[in-house]
Amino acid sequence: MSRVSQVTTTPDPSLGERQRRRASHAVRLRPRAALALTIVSAVGVVAFCWPLLVQPGSGLDGSTTAPWLFVALLPLLLAVVLAEVADGGMDAKAVAVLGVLAAVGAALRPLGGGVAGFEPVFFLLVLAGRALGRGFGLVLGSVTLFASALLTAGVGPWLPFQMLAAGWVGFLAGCLPPLRGRAEIVMLTAYGAAAGLLYGLLMNLQLWPFAVGLESELSYVAGAPLSENLGRFIAFTLATSLGFDIPRAVTTAALVALTARPVLLALRRAARKAEFGGVPVFDDVPATAPAAAP
């Protein structure tokens, strides 16, 4: 009688009990990946906040800073993804799920083009980061913004900032407390609103030094005291971006509230079926069942 191989998946025996409970996480942050994330985040904080920290005579201005930050940040962001794969934190099933969700996010983002603050992609980052883990949320946010920029010809010095900020949105969603039921939906809705506002605030920081003239009351003044530049930045945000930031926050919160239950259910069910990090076991079974006795 011919026999065929049947493939089953069992949890990785090298993982402890606590890691098994986290089997739904599509990307596990191993030490090398965590180190890459720490480096990128530290550089990212400096890249966003340098206008408030720069000293007089440093030579940082709009003609030199943005291109260099683009060159420095984009390879570091890509290094995070490569570190995830190289360190064994992302298997083929996680890559497949990442590809599907990144494609969905890249298709959603252009739907908000031309409408102030309507950006439907962020709710997906929040829910995916929550269901599939902080590492997956980080990678999904970065890859989604990169893919959507290629689709919409949005590649420019602002792209690495967008990728990093969106990655943080997904990462922090995976760090939220372990609530369930209605409490979880309320928490995610509030986080979606806060994430929409925070994303706008971060993007304002990277745009502000180059957006207005030197004579304006809203302008960045290199080397000015922190309190003065902070006041100018707040005025710039209130005058130029609240019309985008508030609708983004409301849109994200509303979409999370409306879709959290079915989307989280679908993603968690997919994670259970995929058994990320599981070990395949091959068993020989008969190709055909034996005939029943007369």
C-alpha positions in Angstrom: 0.0 0.0 0.0 1.4 3.4 -1.0 1.9 6.0 1.7 2.0 9.8 1.7 3.4 12.3 4.1 1.0 14.3 6.2 2.3 17.6 7.6 1.3 18.9 11.0 2.6 21.8 13.0 3.5 21.7 16.7 4.7 24.5 18.9 8.4 25.0 18.9 9.7 22.9 21.8 12.6 25.4 22.4 10.1 28.0 23.5 9.0 28.4 27.1 5.5 28.4 28.3 5.3 32.2 28.2 6.5 32.3 24.6 3.9 29.6 23.7 1.2 31.9 25.0 2.5 34.5 22.5 2.3 32.2 19.5 -0.1 34.5 17.8 2.6 37.1 17.4 3.7 36.9 13.8 7.1 38.6 14.5 9.0 37.9 17.7 11.5 40.6 18.6 14.7 38.6 19.1 17.8 40.3 20.6 19.3 41.5 17.3 16.0 42.8 16.0 15.3 44.5 19.3 18.8 46.2 19.1 18.1 47.4 15.6 14.7 48.7 16.7 16.3 50.6 19.6 18.9 52.2 17.4 16.3 53.2 14.8 14.0 54.6 17.4 16.7 56.6 19.1 17.9 58.1 15.7 14.3 58.7 14.8 13.6 60.7 18.1 16.6 62.9 17.3 15.6 63.3 13.7 12.1 64.5 14.7 13.2 66.6 17.6 16.4 68.3 16.4 14.7 71.6 15.7 14.1 72.0 19.4 17.6 71.0 20.3 19.9 72.5 17.7 22.5 75.0 18.8 23.5 78.3 17.1 26.1 77.9 14.4 25.5 74.1 14.0 24.9 74.6 10.2 21.7 72.6 10.2 19.2 74.0 7.8 16.6 72.9 5.3 19.0 72.6 2.4 21.3 70.1 4.1 19.4 68.3 6.9 16.4 66.7 5.1 18.5 64.9 2.4 21.0 63.5 4.9 18.2 62.3 7.2 16.6 60.6 4.3 19.9 58.8 3.4 20.5 57.8 7.1 17.0 56.8 8.2 15.8 54.7 5.2 18.6 52.1 5.4 18.1 51.8 9.2 14.4 51.2 8.7 15.1 48.5 6.2 17.7 47.1 8.6 14.9 46.5 11.1 13.0 44.3 8.6 16.1 42.4 7.6 17.1 41.9 11.3 13.6 40.5 11.9 14.0 37.9 9.1 17.7 37.1 9.8 17.2 36.6 13.5 14.5 34.0 12.9 11.6 36.2 14.1 9.6 36.1 10.9 8.8 32.9 9.1 7.3 32.3 5.7 3.8 32.5 7.0 4.4 35.8 8.7 5.9 37.2 5.5 2.7 36.1 3.6 0.4 37.7 6.1 2.6 40.9 6.0 2.4 41.0 2.2 -1.4 40.7 2.2 -2.0 43.3 4.9 0.6 45.7 3.5 -1.1 45.5 0.1 -4.5 46.2 1.7 -3.0 49.2 3.6 -1.3 50.5 0.5 -4.6 50.3 -1.4 -6.5 52.1 1.5 -4.2 55.0 1.8 -4.9 56.7 -1.6 -8.6 56.7 -0.7 -8.0 59.6 1.6 -6.3 61.7 -1.1 -7.8 65.2 -1.4 -9.9 64.9 1.7 -8.6 66.8 4.7 -7.5 64.3 7.4 -9.3 61.3 6.0 -6.6 58.6 6.2 -8.2 55.1 6.5 -5.0 53.2 6.7 -4.2 53.8 10.4 -7.0 51.7 11.8 -5.5 48.7 10.1 -2.1 49.3 11.7 -3.7 49.6 15.1 -5.7 46.4 14.8 -2.9 44.3 13.2 -0.4 45.5 15.8 -2.8 44.5 18.5 -3.7 41.1 17.1 -0.3 40.0 15.7 2.1 41.7 18.1 4.2 44.8 18.4 7.0 43.5 16.1 4.5 42.8 13.3 2.9 46.2 13.8 6.3 47.9 13.5 7.1 46.2 10.2 3.6 46.5 8.8 3.5 50.3 9.4 6.9 50.9 7.7 6.3 48.6 4.8 2.7 49.9 4.2 3.8 53.5 4.0 6.7 52.6 1.8 4.5 50.6 -0.6 1.8 53.4 -0.7 4.5 56.0 -1.5 5.6 54.0 -4.5 2.0 53.7 -5.7 1.2 57.4 -5.3 4.6 58.8 -6.3 5.0 60.1 -2.7 8.7 59.3 -2.4 10.7 62.2 -0.9 12.7 63.3 2.1 9.5 63.0 4.2 9.1 59.2 3.5 11.4 57.8 6.2 9.7 60.0 8.8 6.3 58.7 7.7 7.5 55.1 7.7 9.0 55.4 11.2 5.9 57.2 12.7 3.6 54.6 11.2 5.8 51.8 12.5 5.6 53.3 16.0 1.7 53.4 15.7 1.7 49.7 15.0 4.3 48.9 17.6 2.7 50.8 20.4 -0.7 49.1 19.6 1.0 45.8 20.4 2.2 47.1 23.7 -1.2 48.0 25.1 -2.6 46.1 28.2 -4.1 42.7 27.7 -7.8 43.6 27.8 -10.6 41.7 26.1 -14.2 42.3 25.0 -15.8 45.8 25.1 -12.9 47.2 27.3 -10.4 46.3 24.6 -12.5 48.0 21.9 -12.8 51.1 24.0 -9.0 51.1 24.7 -8.2 50.6 21.0 -10.6 53.4 20.0 -9.0 55.8 22.4 -5.5 54.8 21.2 -6.6 55.2 17.6 -7.6 58.8 18.2 -4.4 59.5 20.2 -2.3 57.8 17.4 -3.9 60.0 14.7 -3.0 63.1 16.6 0.5 61.9 17.5 1.3 61.0 13.9 0.3 64.5 12.8 2.4 66.1 15.6 5.5 64.1 14.5 5.1 65.0 10.9 4.7 68.6 11.8 8.0 68.5 13.7 9.9 67.3 10.6 8.1 69.8 8.3 8.1 72.9 10.5 11.7 74.1 10.0 11.2 74.2 6.2 7.5 75.2 5.9 7.3 78.9 6.7 9.5 82.0 6.1 12.1 83.3 8.5 10.1 86.4 9.3 6.9 84.7 10.4 5.8 84.4 14.1 5.4 80.7 13.3 8.9 80.1 12.0 11.6 78.0 13.4 14.5 80.0 14.8 17.7 78.0 14.9 19.4 78.3 18.3 16.5 80.1 20.0 15.6 79.0 23.5 13.6 75.8 23.8 10.6 77.6 25.3 10.5 80.1 22.4 10.7 77.5 19.6 8.2 75.3 21.4 5.7 78.1 21.5 6.3 78.8 17.8 5.8 75.1 17.1 2.5 74.9 19.0 1.3 78.0 17.1 2.4 76.5 13.8 0.5 73.3 14.7 -2.7 75.1 15.7 -2.6 77.3 12.6 -1.8 74.8 9.9 -2.5 71.2 10.8 -5.4 70.8 13.3 -7.8 70.7 10.3 -6.0 67.5 9.2 -5.0 66.0 12.6 -8.4 66.1 14.2 -10.2 64.4 11.2 -7.5 61.8 11.1 -7.9 61.0 14.8 -11.7 60.9 14.4 -11.6 58.7 11.3 -9.1 56.3 12.9 -11.1 56.0 16.1 -14.4 55.5 14.3 -13.0 52.8 12.0 -11.5 51.0 15.0 -14.7 51.2 16.9 -16.7 49.8 13.9 -14.4 47.1 12.7 -12.4 46.0 15.8 -14.5 43.0 16.7 -14.6 41.3 13.3 -11.1 42.3 12.2 -9.5 41.2 15.5 -11.4 37.9 15.4 -10.3 37.2 11.8 -6.6 38.1 12.5 -6.5 36.1 15.7 -8.1 33.1 14.0 -5.6 33.3 11.2 -2.8 33.5 13.7 -4.0 30.4 15.5 -4.3 28.5 12.2 -0.8 29.7 11.0 0.9 28.8 14.4 3.7 31.2 13.8 7.0 29.7 15.0 5.6 26.2 15.0 7.7 23.2 14.0 6.5 21.1 11.0 6.2 17.3 11.7 5.9 14.8 8.8 4.0 11.6 9.4 3.5 8.8 6.8 -0.1 7.8 6.4 -1.8 5.4 4.0 -2.6 6.9 0.6 -6.0 5.1 0.6 -8.1 3.8 3.4 -8.4 0.0 3.7 -11.5 -1.6 2.4 -14.2 -2.3 5.0 -14.7 -6.0 6.0 -17.8 -7.6 4.4 
